[in-house]
Amino acid sequence: MMQTRVGVIGGGQLAWMMAQEAKKLGISLIVQTPHPDDPAVALADGVVFAEIADVEGTKKLAQHCDLITFENEFVNLDALEELAATGVKFYPSLANLRPLLDKYEQRCYLRSLGLPVPDFWAIDNLSQLENYPFPLVLKARRHGYDGQGTFIIRTPEELNAKKPQLERLDLMLEAYIPYERELAIVAARGLTGEIVTYPVVETYQEEQVCHWVIAPAALNQSLQAQTESIAHHLLSSLSAVGVFGMELFVTPQGEVLINEIAPRTHNSGHYSLSACLTSQFSLQLQAVANLPLGATDLKSAGAVMVNLLGFEDSDGDYAEKRAVLAAIPGAHLFWYGKKSRPSRKLGHVTLLRDTSDRSELLALAKQIEKLWYGC
């Protein structure tokens, strides 16, 4: 049987981790990415050097693979539609992506499905904000990630100070949610319509950047069932193929609200590389290559994943810090090989434990952060 050739638009750490899993599955992985030092270049079976939104680059990618999937959402969907019309297969399909890439349109789509979202509004100019109470949550409708493009504005003075930056963006406004905690769930749907979900996890963000993930989240049965139902409803409604990540808020009233949907593998699922029977990256490849979807159970009672974020501008590899973390019993460390800058995701470490007790796992996350940041 011929080896399946999967193209990936994007060559960052998500594609790098996918490349590791592709080798285990006997799948050939070819990436489209702009820079020779992008993480996935070292492990991919082939590389097309082109910007993510460069459709000419994607045409070259299509010549070397059987299907194409995505590492990120920074694509030119209209240009890809022309390519799809020639027979190029994209998973998730471009129809799956269309209602999700623009955050305002994503909110509209989720609301049309009857799924719970914060109140939200389209805005044409900043003068419209005079009618809304602070704090304000403003989001760039396209290309926001890791806190980039999300603005929590607490005072009129802060709004005035950020106006030059905000006026350059196409924005949406959403209600500020004083949530109790944040959850995430990663789910996948195959070509046959089979859907599998990973455990619901608790995440912690600072400045809209994920710092740690605890698996599984300590939830009552109602919240667990509601979160899993949201994942099933979304993927079924889209007839999606591939892995999707979903971020959610839990309100003080115990209500679950969807924060964002990512039509790809997701940072909140990185723990699955070490802590689950099948990783989200393997599951993505299984889904798009029409292979049986693997089991998503945890290998241990609990796990914690901590992102190793940049705290300075540096070309250093932090070998000493990494060695200390890797020496912790049960630790699995992944280093992406990127240059450091503040808040950039440089790697992650996952620790498996024989307990799901939140306080113990949280203490472990804080221990890791202290070792990494030195504070």
C-alpha positions as CSV (number, residue, x, y, z in Angstrom):
1,M,0.0,0.0,0.0
2,M,1.3,3.4,-0.9
3,Q,2.3,5.8,1.9
4,T,-0.2,8.6,2.5
5,R,1.3,12.0,1.9
6,V,-0.1,14.8,4.0
7,G,0.7,18.4,3.4
8,V,0.5,20.9,6.2
9,I,0.2,24.7,5.7
10,G,2.4,26.0,8.5
11,G,5.7,24.8,9.9
12,G,5.7,25.8,13.6
13,Q,5.7,23.7,16.7
14,L,2.3,22.2,15.9
15,A,3.5,20.8,12.6
16,W,6.7,19.8,14.3
17,M,4.8,17.6,16.8
18,M,2.6,16.3,13.9
19,A,5.8,15.3,12.1
20,Q,6.9,13.2,15.0
21,E,3.6,11.4,15.0
22,A,3.5,11.0,11.2
23,K,6.7,8.9,11.4
24,K,5.1,6.5,13.8
25,L,2.1,6.1,11.5
26,G,4.1,5.7,8.4
27,I,2.7,8.9,6.9
28,S,4.8,11.3,4.8
29,L,4.5,14.9,6.0
30,I,5.3,17.9,3.8
31,V,5.1,21.4,5.1
32,Q,4.6,24.9,3.6
33,T,6.4,27.4,5.8
34,P,8.4,30.6,5.1
35,H,11.7,30.1,7.1
36,P,14.4,27.4,7.1
37,D,14.6,27.6,10.9
38,D,10.9,27.0,11.5
39,P,10.5,24.0,13.9
40,A,8.9,21.5,11.5
41,V,11.5,21.9,8.8
42,A,13.9,19.6,10.7
43,L,11.5,16.7,10.8
44,A,9.3,17.1,7.7
45,D,9.8,14.7,4.8
46,G,9.6,17.7,2.4
47,V,9.3,21.5,2.6
48,V,7.9,24.1,0.4
49,F,9.3,27.5,1.4
50,A,6.5,30.0,1.0
51,E,4.5,32.3,3.2
52,I,1.4,30.7,4.8
53,A,-1.1,32.7,2.7
54,D,0.9,32.2,-0.6
55,V,-1.4,30.2,-2.8
56,E,1.3,29.6,-5.3
57,G,3.3,27.9,-2.5
58,T,0.2,25.8,-1.7
59,K,-0.1,24.8,-5.4
60,K,3.5,23.5,-5.1
61,L,2.6,21.7,-1.9
62,A,-0.4,20.1,-3.5
63,Q,1.8,18.5,-6.2
64,H,3.7,16.6,-3.5
65,C,0.8,15.3,-1.3
66,D,-2.6,13.6,-1.4
67,L,-4.3,16.0,0.9
68,I,-3.6,19.2,2.8
69,T,-4.4,20.2,6.4
70,F,-3.6,23.3,8.5
71,E,-1.4,24.3,11.4
72,N,-2.9,27.7,11.7
73,E,-5.7,30.0,10.4
74,F,-3.6,32.6,8.6
75,V,-4.6,31.4,5.2
76,N,-6.2,33.2,2.2
77,L,-9.5,31.2,2.0
78,D,-10.7,32.8,-1.3
79,A,-7.5,31.8,-3.1
80,L,-7.6,28.3,-1.6
81,E,-11.2,27.9,-2.9
82,E,-9.8,28.3,-6.5
83,L,-7.3,25.5,-5.7
84,A,-10.0,23.3,-4.2
85,A,-12.0,23.7,-7.4
86,T,-9.2,21.9,-9.2
87,G,-9.5,18.8,-7.0
88,V,-7.1,19.6,-4.2
89,K,-8.4,18.0,-0.9
90,F,-8.4,20.1,2.2
91,Y,-9.2,18.8,5.7
92,P,-10.8,20.4,7.5
93,S,-12.7,21.5,4.3
94,L,-12.6,25.1,3.4
95,A,-16.4,25.1,4.0
96,N,-15.6,24.0,7.6
97,L,-13.1,26.9,8.0
98,R,-15.2,29.7,6.4
99,P,-17.6,30.4,9.4
100,L,-14.7,30.1,11.9
101,L,-11.8,32.2,10.7
102,D,-13.4,35.6,11.4
103,K,-14.2,35.8,15.1
104,Y,-17.4,37.8,14.6
105,E,-18.6,35.3,12.0
106,Q,-17.6,32.5,14.3
107,R,-19.7,33.9,17.1
108,C,-22.7,34.3,14.7
109,Y,-22.3,30.7,13.5
110,L,-22.1,29.3,17.1
111,R,-25.2,31.3,18.1
112,S,-27.0,30.0,15.0
113,L,-26.4,26.5,16.3
114,G,-27.8,27.4,19.7
115,L,-24.5,27.1,21.4
116,P,-23.7,29.3,24.4
117,V,-21.5,32.3,23.7
118,P,-21.0,35.7,25.4
119,D,-22.9,38.6,24.0
120,F,-21.1,40.2,21.1
121,W,-21.4,43.1,18.7
122,A,-19.8,44.2,15.4
123,I,-18.3,47.6,15.5
124,D,-17.4,49.9,12.7
125,N,-15.5,52.6,14.6
126,L,-14.4,53.2,18.2
127,S,-16.9,56.0,18.8
128,Q,-19.6,53.3,19.1
129,L,-17.9,52.2,22.3
130,E,-19.2,55.2,24.2
131,N,-22.5,53.4,24.7
132,Y,-20.9,50.3,26.4
133,P,-19.7,50.0,30.1
134,F,-16.2,49.2,31.0
135,P,-14.4,46.8,31.1
136,L,-14.5,46.3,27.3
137,V,-13.3,43.2,25.5
138,L,-12.1,44.0,21.9
139,K,-10.9,41.3,19.5
140,A,-9.3,41.5,16.1
141,R,-11.6,39.6,13.9
142,R,-8.8,37.9,12.0
143,H,-5.3,36.6,12.8
144,G,-5.3,36.9,16.6
145,Y,-3.4,34.3,18.6
146,D,-1.7,33.9,22.0
147,G,-3.1,37.2,23.3
148,Q,-2.2,39.1,20.1
149,G,-5.4,40.8,18.9
150,T,-7.3,40.6,22.2
151,F,-7.7,43.8,24.3
152,I,-9.3,44.0,27.7
153,I,-9.9,47.8,28.2
154,R,-10.7,48.8,31.8
155,T,-10.9,52.6,31.6
156,P,-11.7,55.4,29.1
157,E,-8.1,56.5,29.6
158,E,-6.8,53.1,28.6
159,L,-9.0,53.1,25.5
160,N,-7.7,56.5,24.4
161,A,-4.1,55.3,24.9
162,K,-4.7,52.3,22.7
163,K,-6.7,54.1,20.0
164,P,-3.8,54.4,17.5
165,Q,-3.3,50.6,17.7
166,L,-7.0,49.7,17.7
167,E,-7.9,52.0,14.8
168,R,-5.7,49.9,12.5
169,L,-7.7,46.7,13.2
170,D,-11.1,45.3,12.2
171,L,-12.6,44.6,15.6
172,M,-15.5,43.0,17.3
173,L,-16.8,43.8,20.8
174,E,-17.9,41.1,23.3
175,A,-19.2,41.2,26.8
176,Y,-16.6,41.0,29.6
177,I,-17.1,37.7,31.5
178,P,-15.9,37.6,35.1
179,Y,-15.4,33.8,34.8
180,E,-14.5,31.5,37.7
181,R,-12.1,29.4,35.5
182,E,-11.4,28.4,32.0
183,L,-11.8,25.0,30.4
184,A,-10.8,23.5,27.1
185,I,-11.7,20.4,25.2
186,V,-10.1,18.9,22.1
187,A,-12.2,16.7,19.8
188,A,-11.8,15.0,16.5
189,R,-14.1,13.8,13.7
190,G,-13.1,11.4,11.1
191,L,-14.2,11.0,7.5
192,T,-16.7,8.3,8.6
193,G,-18.4,10.7,11.0
194,E,-16.9,9.1,14.2
195,I,-16.2,11.7,16.9
196,V,-13.9,11.3,19.8
197,T,-13.1,13.7,22.6
198,Y,-10.2,14.1,25.0
199,P,-10.8,14.8,28.7
200,V,-12.1,18.3,29.5
201,V,-9.1,20.2,31.0
202,E,-8.7,23.3,33.1
203,T,-6.4,26.0,31.6
204,Y,-4.9,29.2,33.1
205,Q,-4.0,32.2,31.0
206,E,-2.2,35.4,31.7
207,E,-2.5,38.2,29.2
208,Q,-4.5,35.8,27.1
209,V,-1.5,33.4,26.9
210,C,-1.9,29.9,28.2
211,H,0.5,29.1,31.1
212,W,-0.7,25.6,32.3
213,V,-3.2,22.9,31.7
214,I,-4.6,20.4,34.3
215,A,-6.1,17.1,33.0
216,P,-8.7,16.2,33.8
217,A,-10.6,19.3,35.0
218,A,-12.4,18.8,38.3
219,L,-16.0,19.1,37.1
220,N,-19.4,17.9,38.1
221,Q,-21.2,15.6,35.8
222,S,-23.4,18.4,34.4
223,L,-20.5,20.6,33.3
224,Q,-18.7,17.6,31.9
225,A,-21.7,16.5,29.8
226,Q,-22.4,20.0,28.6
227,T,-18.8,20.6,27.5
228,E,-18.7,17.3,25.6
229,S,-22.1,18.0,24.1
230,I,-20.8,21.3,22.7
231,A,-17.9,19.6,21.0
232,H,-20.1,16.9,19.5
233,H,-22.7,19.4,18.3
234,L,-20.1,21.7,16.6
235,L,-18.2,18.9,14.8
236,S,-21.4,17.2,13.7
237,S,-23.0,20.5,12.4
238,L,-19.9,21.3,10.4
239,S,-19.4,17.7,9.2
240,A,-15.8,18.5,10.1
241,V,-12.8,16.3,9.5
242,G,-9.8,16.7,11.8
243,V,-9.0,18.0,15.3
244,F,-10.7,21.1,16.8
245,G,-9.8,22.9,20.0
246,M,-12.5,24.7,22.0
247,E,-11.9,27.2,24.8
248,L,-14.7,27.9,27.3
249,F,-15.5,30.0,30.3
250,V,-17.3,28.8,33.5
251,T,-19.3,31.6,35.0
252,P,-20.0,32.1,38.7
253,Q,-23.5,30.8,38.0
254,G,-22.0,27.5,36.7
255,E,-22.8,28.4,33.0
256,V,-20.5,27.3,30.3
257,L,-19.8,29.8,27.5
258,I,-17.7,29.2,24.4
259,N,-14.7,31.6,24.2
260,E,-13.1,30.5,20.9
261,I,-12.9,27.6,18.5
262,A,-9.7,26.7,16.7
263,P,-10.0,24.3,13.7
264,R,-6.7,22.6,14.3
265,T,-4.6,21.0,17.0
266,H,-4.5,23.2,20.1
267,N,-2.1,24.2,22.9
268,S,-4.6,22.9,25.5
269,G,-4.1,19.4,24.0
270,H,-0.3,19.2,24.1
271,Y,-0.4,17.1,27.2
272,S,-1.9,14.3,25.1
273,L,1.5,13.7,23.5
274,S,2.7,12.2,26.8
275,A,-0.4,11.6,28.8
276,C,-2.9,10.0,26.5
277,L,-3.1,6.7,24.6
278,T,-3.3,8.7,21.3
279,S,-2.0,12.3,20.9
280,Q,-4.0,15.0,19.3
281,F,-1.4,15.2,16.5
282,S,-1.7,11.5,15.8
283,L,-5.5,11.8,15.9
284,Q,-5.3,14.7,13.4
285,L,-3.4,12.5,10.9
286,Q,-5.7,9.5,11.5
287,A,-8.7,11.7,10.9
288,V,-7.5,13.3,7.6
289,A,-6.0,10.0,6.3
290,N,-9.2,8.0,7.0
291,L,-7.5,5.8,9.5
292,P,-9.3,4.4,12.6
293,L,-9.3,7.0,15.4
294,G,-7.3,6.0,18.4
295,A,-8.3,6.0,22.0
296,T,-8.0,9.3,23.9
297,D,-7.9,8.0,27.5
298,L,-5.4,9.3,30.0
299,K,-2.5,6.9,30.8
300,S,-2.5,8.1,34.4
301,A,-5.0,9.5,36.9
302,G,-3.9,13.0,36.2
303,A,-1.5,15.2,34.3
304,V,-0.3,18.8,34.2
305,M,1.2,20.6,31.2
306,V,3.2,23.8,31.6
307,N,4.1,26.0,28.7
308,L,7.7,27.2,28.8
309,L,7.3,30.8,27.8
310,G,10.0,33.2,26.8
311,F,10.8,35.9,29.4
312,E,13.5,37.8,27.5
313,D,14.9,38.3,24.0
314,S,17.6,35.7,23.6
315,D,19.2,33.2,21.3
316,G,20.0,30.9,24.2
317,D,18.7,27.3,24.5
318,Y,18.3,27.3,28.3
319,A,19.9,23.9,28.5
320,E,20.5,24.1,32.2
321,K,16.9,25.0,33.0
322,R,15.7,22.3,30.6
323,A,17.9,19.7,32.2
324,V,16.5,20.5,35.7
325,L,12.9,20.1,34.4
326,A,13.6,16.9,32.4
327,A,15.1,15.3,35.6
328,I,11.8,15.6,37.5
329,P,10.3,12.1,37.8
330,G,7.5,11.6,35.3
331,A,8.5,14.7,33.2
332,H,8.2,14.8,29.4
333,L,9.9,17.9,28.0
334,F,9.5,19.2,24.4
335,W,11.7,22.0,23.1
336,Y,10.7,23.7,19.9
337,G,14.1,25.2,19.0
338,K,12.8,28.8,18.6
339,K,14.5,32.1,19.6
340,S,13.2,33.5,22.8
341,R,11.1,36.6,23.2
342,P,8.7,37.5,26.0
343,S,5.6,35.3,26.1
344,R,6.7,33.2,23.1
345,K,6.0,29.5,23.5
346,L,9.5,27.9,23.5
347,G,8.5,24.4,24.7
348,H,6.3,22.6,27.2
349,V,6.7,20.0,29.9
350,T,4.1,17.4,30.8
351,L,4.1,15.5,34.1
352,L,2.0,12.4,34.7
353,R,0.7,11.7,38.2
354,D,-1.3,9.0,40.0
355,T,-3.7,11.6,41.3
356,S,-6.3,13.9,39.7
357,D,-6.5,16.1,42.8
358,R,-6.5,19.7,41.5
359,S,-4.6,21.2,44.4
360,E,-1.7,18.7,43.9
361,L,-1.6,19.2,40.2
362,L,-1.8,23.0,40.6
363,A,1.1,22.9,43.1
364,L,3.1,20.9,40.6
365,A,2.4,23.5,37.9
366,K,3.6,26.3,40.2
367,Q,6.7,24.3,41.0
368,I,7.6,24.0,37.3
369,E,7.0,27.7,36.7
370,K,9.3,28.6,39.6
371,L,12.0,26.5,38.2
372,W,11.6,28.0,34.7
373,Y,11.1,31.6,35.6
374,G,13.2,31.6,38.7
375,C,10.7,33.4,40.9
